[in-house]
């Protein structure tokens, strides 16, 4: 079953350029993973230091195993340790409420 992850990240203002560059590299690499169906990066309109990631995977294993064991993932963890204050990253895990209505959008 499709598995979604919504991540909210608050970034230290003094690291915003470093974080944005690393986030872009992470997004490009994640989109190339076999189980990744979608990886959107959003920046909130009310706080330029807050990002929201919408990630959609083929199933839970594609996220918890495939994504987290991908070669680029350790660099992402290190980036977050430098740029995100403690408690500044929140993950919400979800599955479709109406899986039969899931359709692909370009």
N, C-alpha and C positions, 0 to 999 in steps of 0.2 A: 504494500500500500504506500502511496505517496506520503512523504514526510516533510513537514515544513519547519523552518527555524526562523524566528524573528529575533534579531539582536539589536539592542539599543546600546550605543557606546557614547560615553561622554569623554572627551579628549582634553588633556591639559592644554590650555591655550598656547603655551610656549613650544609645544611639540606638534602643532597642527600641520605644518608643511611636511615634516617627517612622516607623520601618521597618514596623511592623505596619499603620499607617494607609496607607502607600504600597503595601504588598503587597496589601492588600484592594482598593484602587483598581485596581491592575494586574490582579488576578484578575477583577474584574467586567468590565473592558474587554476582557481576553483572551477571556473566555467568549462575548463578543458577536462575535468575529471569525468570518467565514464558515468557515474551515477548522479551527476549534477544536472538537473533539469532547468534551473533558473537561479541566478544570483544577481540581485538588484542592490545597488548602493544608493541610499538616499541621504540627503542632508536636511535637517529640519529647518523650517523657515524662521522659527522663533529663537533658535540658538545655533550659531554657525559652528559650535564645537560639539554638536550632537549629531551622530549618524545613526541611521537605521538600515540594517541589512535584512533583505527578504531572500531566504534561501529555500529552494525546493529541490528535493532529492527523490530518487526512484523509490527508496525505502529507508528505514532507520539505519541499516548497515551501511548504506552509501554515505551517510553522514558520520555515524559514530566510528566506523571502521575505515572506509575508503577515504573520506575527507580528512579525518584526524590522523591518518597514517600517511597522507600524501607528503611528498618531499618538501613542499613549500610551507607546510603547516608549522614546523618549529620556528621559522622566521616570523610568522604571524603571532605566535605566542610571545616571542621575545619583544616584538614591536608593541604589543598591548601592555606588557610589563613596564616598558619605558614610558609609554604615552598615555595610558589610561590609569587614573587614580583608583585605589582600592574601592570596590563597590560601584565602579563606573561602567561596568558591562553587565547587561542582563540578557539572558537567553530565555525565550519562550518556545517550547516545542509543541507542535500541533499536527493533527491529521485532518483530512477533509471531513467536514460534517456531512457532505453530500457527494461522496466519491464518484457516483455514477454521472454527476453533472460536470466533472472536471473536463475541460477541453484545452487544447493547446492554442495559444495566442502568439502571433508574431508581432 
